[in-house]
Amino acid sequence: MKVLVIIPAYNEALNIVNTVETLTSTCPWVDYVVINDCSRDNTAEICKEHGFNYISLPINLGIGGGMQTGYRYAVSKGYDVAIQFDGDGQHNAEYIKDLVEPIEKGEADLVIGSRFINKEGFQTSFMRRLGINVLGATLRICGKVKITDATSGFRAASKDVIEFFSHHYAQDYPEPESIIAARVSGFKVKEVPVVMNERTAGVSSISSFKSIYYMIKVTLAIVIYRLVGKKWR
């Protein structure tokens, strides 16, 4: 299958070279594109200097807009699978095959990489884990799917889901909302175990305080989408 790895990057100058080089050495069979989300540092210059395949957005769109750009790129190039792979080095390229396999076998349309199935590697903070548990419970009720790592950005989308996300993708905190959107539209969602790393440079965009806001906002968004969301096509 023709696989594209989408790497959203905002101020990842300290991480992007290692991320891309580790990806290409571990999975030489995939293509990739870096979506530079109008970074304020020299992420774009570094991508250019190293000859990376990248798109620089003229304004900051956030993770949702950056990923939707990647999905639209995937549609235009005819990819069968698109992988979200964060630019901060937290995702392990060795698990990409595990994400793709359920799509190849027709077992799932959207595959989420969960760090909490085998509980190996970086497990995140207590506050974020609490929020993730709440989101998982909400998805179980509203989407009738068991998700242990609803905020995981390490995921694979089938060709149909790529097209769906290229038109409909949440813009603020899209990972949990995209799961309920996929379920409402009848797509099969599955988790596979992965091991994630703690970022080695830079800071997360979600602080402990923001984790509380995140949990409340996204929980409401999931419930509302379940009530008013319409099946795609």
Order of alpha helices (4+ residues) and beta strands (2+ residues): beta-alpha-beta-alpha-beta-alpha-beta-alpha-beta-alpha-beta-alpha-alpha-beta-alpha
